[in-house]
Amino acid sequence: PGGASASIREDPLRFLRCLRFAARFGFELHEELLALEDVGLGRMPPGRALNEVKKGLLLHNRPSRCLELLGASPAEPHRA
């Protein structure tokens, strides 16, 4: 219940995985995801977020697409 946005707010890592798979398989992000104002990455341990971003950059053939999606997303960088 609540759709993708509720699921992402429950576990923000899902948002980074969504970006990674969208970049890998050429998917477009749904408007609901792009409309999120805060996906809650600041609540995650920085290491978890970093590992997922590294996977998007190092394991796929389109790392630039992963960065492009991350830049167009509502994701906030973790602030220590």
BELSULSUL-V378742 format. One line per field, one symbol per residue. phi: phi as a letter, one per 40 degrees, with the letter a starting at -180 (. if undefined). Layout:
phi->???
This chain:
phi->.hgcccccccaccdcccdccccccbgccccddcccccacgcccccdcccccccccccbbbcbcccccdcccccccbccbc
